[in-house]
Amino acid sequence: MEKEQIYGFGMVRVEEMEEILNRGRVWLIDLRNEESYRKGHIRNARNYPFFYIEEWKKEIPDGVGLLLYCEHGNQSLLAARKLRGRRGFLYTLIGGYQAYSQANGKKD
């Protein structure tokens, strides 16, 4: 059984991100606070801070796929648990923004 079937969401590495984002209607969600987002984020990411998830999850249309990330990957796992069961695929980025930054040679 695949992990997605067990957990209700998938986990992807930085090198797999582009494949997920090219699947069509996908939102890349940065779960960090606004200040962290302003300091640096993944291109085309929307900032929806984790602590406001109950408010913003209502704004996401049915069928839109989500790729979630936070600073290290912990909050994105918690957010995925809260969002599973919605229509549209759901993924988290392993290692979060720190993994993305390291893979792309960024110093934060």
DSSP file (Angstrom, degrees, kcal/mol; ACC not computed):
  #  RESIDUE AA STRUCTURE BP1 BP2  ACC     N-H-->O    O-->H-N    N-H-->O    O-->H-N    TCO  KAPPA ALPHA  PHI   PSI    X-CA   Y-CA   Z-CA
    1    1 A M              0   0    0      0, 0.0     2,-0.1     0, 0.0     5,-0.0   0.000 360.0 360.0 360.0 134.0    0.0    0.0    0.0
    2    2 A E    >>  -     0   0    0      1,-0.1     4,-1.4     4,-0.0     3,-0.7  -0.354 360.0-115.4 -71.7 153.3    1.4    3.4   -0.9
    3    3 A K  H 3> S+     0   0    0      1,-0.2     4,-3.1     2,-0.2     5,-0.5   0.866 114.5  60.6 -55.6 -38.8    2.0    6.0    1.8
    4    4 A E  H 3> S+     0   0    0      1,-0.2     4,-2.1     2,-0.2    -1,-0.2   0.875 104.1  49.6 -58.9 -37.4   -0.7    8.3    0.4
    5    5 A Q  H <4 S+     0   0    0     -3,-0.7    -1,-0.2     2,-0.2    -2,-0.2   0.830 115.2  44.0 -71.8 -31.0   -3.3    5.6    0.9
    6    6 A I  H  < S+     0   0    0     -4,-1.4    -2,-0.2    -3,-0.2    -1,-0.2   0.947 127.4  26.0 -76.5 -50.8   -2.1    5.1    4.5
    7    7 A Y  H  < S-     0   0    0     -4,-3.1    -3,-0.2     2,-0.3    -2,-0.2   0.702  98.7-121.8 -90.2 -21.7   -1.8    8.7    5.6
    8    8 A G  S  < S+     0   0    0     -4,-2.1    77,-0.4    -5,-0.5     2,-0.3   0.500  88.9  56.8  88.3   4.7   -4.2   10.4    3.2
    9    9 A F  S    S-     0   0    0     -6,-0.4    -2,-0.3    75,-0.1     2,-0.2  -0.972  78.0-120.3-156.9 162.0   -1.4   12.6    1.8
   10   10 A G  E     -a   91   0A   0     80,-2.7    82,-2.1    -2,-0.3     2,-0.4  -0.687  11.7-141.0-106.9 162.1    1.9   12.2    0.1
   11   11 A M  E     -a   92   0A   0     -2,-0.2     2,-0.3    80,-0.2    82,-0.2  -0.989  22.4-171.4-122.8 127.9    5.4   13.4    1.1
   12   12 A V  E     -a   93   0A   0     80,-2.8    82,-3.1    -2,-0.4     2,-0.2  -0.880  18.3-128.7-122.7 151.5    7.8   14.6   -1.6
   13   13 A R    >>  -     0   0    0     -2,-0.3     3,-2.0    80,-0.2     4,-0.6  -0.519  37.5-101.7 -88.4 163.3   11.4   15.6   -1.8
   14   14 A V  G >4 S+     0   0    0     80,-0.3     3,-1.4     1,-0.3     4,-0.5   0.879 122.0  57.3 -52.3 -42.9   12.6   18.9   -3.2
   15   15 A E  G 34 S+     0   0    0      1,-0.3    -1,-0.3     2,-0.1     4,-0.2   0.639 105.9  51.1 -68.9 -12.0   13.6   17.2   -6.5
   16   16 A E  G <> S+     0   0    0     -3,-2.0     4,-1.5     1,-0.1     3,-0.3   0.513  85.2  90.3 -97.6  -7.9   10.1   15.9   -6.9
   17   17 A M  H <X S+     0   0    0     -3,-1.4     4,-2.8    -4,-0.6     5,-0.2   0.899  80.9  54.8 -56.4 -47.6    8.4   19.3   -6.4
   18   18 A E  H  > S+     0   0    0     -4,-0.5     4,-1.4     1,-0.2    -1,-0.2   0.883 105.7  53.1 -59.3 -40.3    8.4   20.4  -10.1
   19   19 A E  H  4 S+     0   0    0     -3,-0.3    -1,-0.2    -4,-0.2    -2,-0.2   0.912 112.0  45.5 -60.7 -43.2    6.6   17.2  -11.2
   20   20 A I  H >< S+     0   0    0     -4,-1.5     3,-1.7     1,-0.2    -2,-0.2   0.930 111.5  51.6 -65.2 -46.3    3.8   17.8   -8.6
   21   21 A L  H >< S+     0   0    0     -4,-2.8     3,-0.5     1,-0.3     5,-0.2   0.714 104.9  58.0 -67.2 -20.2    3.5   21.5   -9.5
   22   22 A N  T 3< S+     0   0    0     -4,-1.4    -1,-0.3    -5,-0.2    -2,-0.2   0.357  77.9  95.1 -89.8   5.7    3.1   20.6  -13.2
   23   23 A R  T <  S-     0   0    0     -3,-1.7     2,-0.5     1,-0.2    -1,-0.2   0.476  97.7-103.6 -77.4  -0.9    0.1   18.4  -12.6
   24   24 A G  S <  S+     0   0    0     -3,-0.5     2,-1.4    -4,-0.1    -1,-0.2  -0.963  93.8  31.8 122.9-125.2   -2.4   21.1  -13.3
   25   25 A R  S    S+     0   0    0     -2,-0.5    40,-2.9    38,-0.1     2,-0.4  -0.584  78.6 147.6 -79.8  91.9   -4.4   23.1  -10.8
   26   26 A V  E     -b   65   0A   0     -2,-1.4     2,-0.5    -5,-0.2    40,-0.2  -0.989  35.1-153.8-132.1 134.0   -2.0   23.1   -7.8
   27   27 A W  E     -b   66   0A   0     38,-3.1    40,-2.4    -2,-0.4     2,-0.7  -0.927  10.9-146.2-106.2 130.8   -1.4   25.6   -5.1
   28   28 A L  E     -b   67   0A   0     -2,-0.5    18,-3.2    16,-0.5     2,-0.5  -0.869  22.5-158.9 -92.4 117.9    2.0   25.8   -3.4
   29   29 A I  E     -bc  68  46A   0     38,-2.7    40,-2.2    -2,-0.7     2,-0.7  -0.890  13.2-158.6-111.2 120.2    1.2   26.8    0.2
   30   30 A D  E     -bc  69  47A   0     16,-3.2    18,-2.0    -2,-0.5    40,-0.2  -0.867   6.5-170.7 -93.1 115.7    3.8   28.4    2.5
   31   31 A L        +     0   0    0     38,-3.1    19,-2.7    -2,-0.7    20,-0.3   0.429  49.5 106.4 -89.4  -0.2    2.6   27.8    6.1
   32   32 A R  S    S-     0   0    0     37,-0.3    -2,-0.1    17,-0.2    37,-0.0  -0.221  81.0 -84.2 -76.0 169.3    5.1   30.0    7.8
   33   33 A N     >  -     0   0    0     16,-0.1     4,-2.2     1,-0.1     5,-0.2  -0.224  43.8-101.9 -70.0 165.8    4.3   33.4    9.3
   34   34 A E  H  > S+     0   0    0      1,-0.2     4,-2.5     2,-0.2     5,-0.2   0.851 119.6  55.0 -59.1 -38.2    4.2   36.5    7.1
   35   35 A E  H  > S+     0   0    0      2,-0.2     4,-1.7     1,-0.2    -1,-0.2   0.932 109.9  45.5 -63.9 -45.6    7.7   37.7    8.2
   36   36 A S  H  > S+     0   0    0      1,-0.2     4,-1.1     2,-0.2    -1,-0.2   0.904 112.4  52.3 -63.3 -41.1    9.4   34.5    7.3
   37   37 A Y  H >< S+     0   0    0     -4,-2.2     3,-0.6     1,-0.2    -2,-0.2   0.915 108.2  50.8 -60.3 -44.6    7.5   34.4    4.0
   38   38 A R  H 3< S+     0   0    0     -4,-2.5    -1,-0.2     1,-0.2    -2,-0.2   0.849 105.3  56.8 -63.5 -34.5    8.7   38.0    3.2
   39   39 A K  H 3< S-     0   0    0     -4,-1.7    -1,-0.2     1,-0.3     2,-0.2   0.772 131.4 -35.7 -69.3 -25.0   12.3   37.1    4.0
   40   40 A G    <<  +     0   0    0     -4,-1.1     2,-0.3    -3,-0.6    -1,-0.3  -0.693  63.6 169.4 166.7 139.8   12.2   34.3    1.3
   41   41 A H        -     0   0    0     -2,-0.2     2,-0.3    -3,-0.2     3,-0.1  -0.960  44.4 -79.1-154.3 168.6    9.9   31.8   -0.1
   42   42 A I    >   -     0   0    0     -2,-0.3     3,-2.1     1,-0.1   -12,-0.1  -0.561  64.4 -90.6 -74.8 136.5    9.6   29.3   -3.0
   43   43 A R  T 3  S+     0   0    0     -2,-0.3    -1,-0.1     1,-0.3   -15,-0.0  -0.164 109.9  11.4 -51.2 135.2    8.6   31.0   -6.2
   44   44 A N  T 3  S+     0   0    0      1,-0.3   -16,-0.5    -3,-0.1    -1,-0.3   0.526  91.2 146.0  72.3  10.7    4.8   31.2   -6.8
   45   45 A A    <   -     0   0    0     -3,-2.1     2,-0.4   -18,-0.1    -1,-0.3  -0.522  42.7-139.2 -77.0 145.1    4.0   30.1   -3.2
   46   46 A R  E     -c   29   0A   0    -18,-3.2   -16,-3.2    -2,-0.2     2,-0.9  -0.866  17.6-126.5-100.8 137.4    0.9   31.5   -1.5
   47   47 A N  E     +c   30   0A   0     -2,-0.4   -16,-0.2   -18,-0.2   -18,-0.1  -0.762  41.3 156.3 -92.0 108.4    1.3   32.5    2.2
   48   48 A Y        -     0   0    0    -18,-2.0   -15,-0.1    -2,-0.9     5,-0.1  -0.835  37.8-137.8-127.0  90.4   -1.3   30.8    4.3
   49   49 A P    >   -     0   0    0      0, 0.0     3,-1.9     0, 0.0   -17,-0.2  -0.169  11.4-126.7 -56.3 139.3    0.1   30.7    7.9
   50   50 A F  G >  S+     0   0    0    -19,-2.7     3,-2.0     1,-0.3     4,-0.2   0.848 105.0  63.6 -52.4 -41.7   -0.5   27.4    9.7
   51   51 A F  G 3  S+     0   0    0    -20,-0.3    -1,-0.3     1,-0.3     3,-0.2   0.623 104.6  47.3 -67.3 -10.8   -2.1   29.1   12.7
   52   52 A Y  G X> S+     0   0    0     -3,-1.9     4,-2.2     1,-0.1     3,-1.3   0.101  74.2 121.5-111.4  20.8   -4.9   30.4   10.6
   53   53 A I  H <>  +     0   0    0     -3,-2.0     4,-2.2     1,-0.3     5,-0.2   0.832  68.2  58.7 -56.9 -37.6   -5.7   27.1    8.9
   54   54 A E  H 34 S+     0   0    0     -4,-0.2    -1,-0.3     1,-0.2     4,-0.2   0.819 112.8  41.4 -64.4 -28.7   -9.3   26.9   10.0
   55   55 A E  H X4 S+     0   0    0     -3,-1.3     3,-0.8     2,-0.1     4,-0.2   0.932 119.1  39.8 -81.7 -50.8  -10.0   30.2    8.3
   56   56 A W  H >X S+     0   0    0     -4,-2.2     3,-1.7     1,-0.2     4,-0.5   0.743  98.4  73.0 -78.6 -21.7   -8.1   29.8    5.1
   57   57 A K  G >< S+     0   0    0     -4,-2.2     3,-0.6    -5,-0.3    -1,-0.2   0.786  92.2  60.5 -63.8 -22.3   -8.9   26.2    4.3
   58   58 A K  G <4 S+     0   0    0     -3,-0.8    -1,-0.3    -4,-0.2    -2,-0.2   0.695  97.3  60.4 -73.5 -19.4  -12.4   27.4    3.4
   59   59 A E  G <4 S+     0   0    0     -3,-1.7    -1,-0.2    -4,-0.2    -2,-0.2   0.623  81.7  96.2 -82.3 -15.0  -11.0   29.6    0.7
   60   60 A I  S << S-     0   0    0     -3,-0.6     3,-0.1    -4,-0.5     4,-0.0  -0.664  77.0-126.2 -85.2 121.5   -9.5   26.7   -1.3
   61   61 A P    >   -     0   0    0      0, 0.0     3,-1.5     0, 0.0    -2,-0.1  -0.277  31.7 -95.4 -64.0 148.8  -11.7   25.5   -4.1
   62   62 A D  T 3  S+     0   0    0      1,-0.2    26,-0.2    24,-0.0     3,-0.1  -0.334 108.8  26.8 -59.1 142.7  -12.6   21.8   -4.3
   63   63 A G  T 3  S+     0   0    0     24,-1.2     2,-0.4     1,-0.3    26,-0.3   0.302  84.3 129.6  88.0 -10.2  -10.3   19.8   -6.6
   64   64 A V    <   -     0   0    0     -3,-1.5    -1,-0.3    23,-0.3   -38,-0.2  -0.659  56.2-131.4 -79.0 128.6   -7.3   22.1   -6.3
   65   65 A G  E     -b   26   0A   0    -40,-2.9   -38,-3.1    -2,-0.4     2,-0.4  -0.509  20.9-149.3 -76.1 149.1   -4.2   20.1   -5.4
   66   66 A L  E     -bd  27  90A   0     23,-2.4    25,-2.4   -40,-0.2     2,-0.5  -0.973  17.7-171.1-125.2 135.7   -2.0   21.4   -2.6
   67   67 A L  E     -bd  28  91A   0    -40,-2.4   -38,-2.7    -2,-0.4     2,-0.3  -0.972  23.6-162.6-119.5 111.9    1.7   21.1   -1.9
   68   68 A L  E     +bd  29  92A   0     23,-2.9    25,-2.1    -2,-0.5     2,-0.3  -0.704  14.3 170.3 -99.7 142.9    2.4   22.3    1.6
   69   69 A Y  E     +b   30   0A   0    -40,-2.2   -38,-3.1    -2,-0.3   -37,-0.3  -0.994   7.0 173.2-147.4 155.0    5.6   23.5    3.2
   70   70 A C        -     0   0    0     -2,-0.3    27,-3.2    23,-0.3    28,-0.2  -0.449  57.0 -68.2-132.1-153.5    6.8   25.1    6.4
   71   71 A E  S    S-     0   0    0     25,-0.2    27,-2.4    -2,-0.2    28,-0.3   0.960 122.9  -2.1 -73.0 -50.7   10.3   25.8    7.8
   72   72 A H  S    S-     0   0    0     24,-0.2    23,-0.4    25,-0.2    24,-0.2   0.521 104.4 -95.9-120.8 -11.0   11.4   22.2    8.5
   73   73 A G  S  > S+     0   0    0     22,-0.2     4,-1.1    21,-0.2    23,-0.1   0.271  96.2 101.4 114.6 -11.4    8.4   20.0    7.6
   74   74 A N  H  > S+     0   0    0      2,-0.2     4,-1.7     1,-0.2     3,-0.3   0.945  83.6  44.0 -74.2 -48.4    6.7   19.5   10.9
   75   75 A Q  H  > S+     0   0    0      1,-0.2     4,-2.7     2,-0.2     5,-0.2   0.832 108.8  58.7 -67.6 -30.4    3.9   22.0   10.6
   76   76 A S  H  > S+     0   0    0      2,-0.2     4,-2.3     1,-0.2    -1,-0.2   0.865 104.6  51.3 -67.6 -32.7    3.2   20.9    7.0
   77   77 A L  H  X S+     0   0    0     -4,-1.1     4,-1.9    -3,-0.3    -2,-0.2   0.920 111.6  47.0 -65.9 -43.5    2.6   17.3    8.4
   78   78 A L  H  X S+     0   0    0     -4,-1.7     4,-1.7     1,-0.2    -2,-0.2   0.910 113.0  49.1 -63.7 -42.0    0.1   18.7   11.0
   79   79 A A  H  X S+     0   0    0     -4,-2.7     4,-1.8     1,-0.2    -2,-0.2   0.907 108.1  53.9 -65.0 -41.3   -1.6   20.8    8.3
   80   80 A A  H  X S+     0   0    0     -4,-2.3     4,-1.6     1,-0.2    -1,-0.2   0.886 106.2  53.0 -61.4 -38.2   -1.9   17.8    6.0
   81   81 A R  H  < S+     0   0    0     -4,-1.9    -1,-0.2     1,-0.2    -2,-0.2   0.896 110.7  46.9 -63.2 -38.6   -3.6   15.8    8.7
   82   82 A K  H  < S+     0   0    0     -4,-1.7    -1,-0.2     1,-0.2    -2,-0.2   0.793 117.6  43.0 -71.5 -27.6   -6.1   18.6    9.2
   83   83 A L  H >< S+     0   0    0     -4,-1.8     3,-1.6    -5,-0.1    -2,-0.2   0.575  83.9 114.6 -97.3 -11.4   -6.7   18.9    5.4
   84   84 A R  T 3<  +     0   0    0     -4,-1.6     3,-0.1     1,-0.2   -75,-0.1  -0.277  67.1  43.6 -63.9 149.9   -6.9   15.2    4.4
   85   85 A G  T 3  S+     0   0    0      1,-0.4    -1,-0.2   -77,-0.4     2,-0.1   0.199  85.8 119.7  98.4 -14.3  -10.2   14.1    3.2
   86   86 A R  S <  S-     0   0    0     -3,-1.6    -1,-0.4     1,-0.1     2,-0.3  -0.408  75.7 -96.1 -77.0 160.4  -10.7   17.2    1.0
   87   87 A R  S    S+     0   0    0     -3,-0.1   -24,-1.2    -2,-0.1   -23,-0.3  -0.631  91.6  49.1 -78.9 134.4  -11.1   16.8   -2.8
   88   88 A G  S    S-     0   0    0     -2,-0.3   -24,-0.2   -25,-0.2    -3,-0.1  -0.072  96.6 -71.1 111.2 145.2   -7.8   17.3   -4.6
   89   89 A F        -     0   0    0    -26,-0.3   -23,-2.4    -2,-0.1     2,-0.4  -0.251  44.4-152.8 -70.8 160.6   -4.4   15.7   -4.0
   90   90 A L  E     + d   0  66A   0    -25,-0.2   -80,-2.7   -82,-0.1     2,-0.3  -0.994  17.2 169.0-141.0 126.1   -2.4   16.7   -1.0
   91   91 A Y  E     -ad  10  67A   0    -25,-2.4   -23,-2.9    -2,-0.4     2,-0.3  -0.949  18.6-150.6-134.9 154.9    1.4   16.7   -0.5
   92   92 A T  E     -ad  11  68A   0    -82,-2.1   -80,-2.8    -2,-0.3     2,-0.6  -0.933  24.6-119.3-120.8 151.4    4.0   17.9    2.0
   93   93 A L  E >   -a   12   0A   0    -25,-2.1     3,-1.7    -2,-0.3   -23,-0.3  -0.809  28.3-126.9 -92.3 117.6    7.6   18.9    1.3
   94   94 A I  T 3  S+     0   0    0    -82,-3.1   -80,-0.3    -2,-0.6   -21,-0.2  -0.454  94.7   9.2 -63.7 125.2   10.0   16.8    3.2
   95   95 A G  T >> S-     0   0    0    -23,-0.4     4,-1.4    -2,-0.2     3,-0.6   0.333 102.1-137.6  85.6  -8.0   12.4   19.1    5.1
   96   96 A G  H <>  -     0   0    0     -3,-1.7     4,-1.9     1,-0.2     3,-0.4  -0.065  59.7 -20.9  59.7-153.0   10.4   22.2    4.3
   97   97 A Y  H 3> S+     0   0    0    -27,-3.2     4,-3.0     1,-0.2    -1,-0.2   0.817 134.5  60.9 -63.3 -32.0   11.9   25.5    3.2
   98   98 A Q  H <> S+     0   0    0    -27,-2.4     4,-2.4    -3,-0.6    -1,-0.2   0.916 105.9  46.5 -62.7 -42.2   15.2   24.6    4.8
   99   99 A A  H  X S+     0   0    0     -4,-1.4     4,-2.3    -3,-0.4    -2,-0.2   0.905 113.3  49.6 -65.3 -41.3   15.6   21.6    2.4
  100  100 A Y  H  X S+     0   0    0     -4,-1.9     4,-1.4     2,-0.2    -2,-0.2   0.928 111.5  48.9 -62.1 -45.7   14.5   23.7   -0.5
  101  101 A S  H  <>S+     0   0    0     -4,-3.0     5,-2.9     1,-0.2     4,-0.2   0.911 112.0  48.1 -61.9 -44.5   17.1   26.4    0.4
  102  102 A Q  H ><5S+     0   0    0     -4,-2.4     3,-1.2     1,-0.2    -1,-0.2   0.912 110.9  50.8 -63.4 -42.5   19.9   23.9    0.8
  103  103 A A  H 3<5S+     0   0    0     -4,-2.3    -1,-0.2     1,-0.2    -2,-0.2   0.767 115.4  43.3 -66.2 -25.5   19.1   22.3   -2.5
  104  104 A N  T 3<5S-     0   0    0     -4,-1.4    -1,-0.2    -3,-0.2    -2,-0.2   0.230 114.3-112.2-107.8  12.6   19.1   25.6   -4.3
  105  105 A G  T < 5 +     0   0    0     -3,-1.2     2,-0.3     1,-0.2    -3,-0.2   0.742  63.2 151.4  68.2  25.4   22.2   27.0   -2.6
  106  106 A K      < -     0   0    0     -5,-2.9     2,-0.6    -6,-0.2    -1,-0.2  -0.691  36.9-146.1 -90.7 143.0   20.4   29.7   -0.6
  107  107 A K              0   0    0     -2,-0.3    -5,-0.0     1,-0.1    -1,-0.0  -0.938 360.0 360.0-109.2 117.6   21.8   30.9    2.7
  108  108 A D              0   0    0     -2,-0.6    -1,-0.1   -10,-0.1   -10,-0.0   0.372 360.0 360.0-115.5 360.0   19.2   31.9    5.3
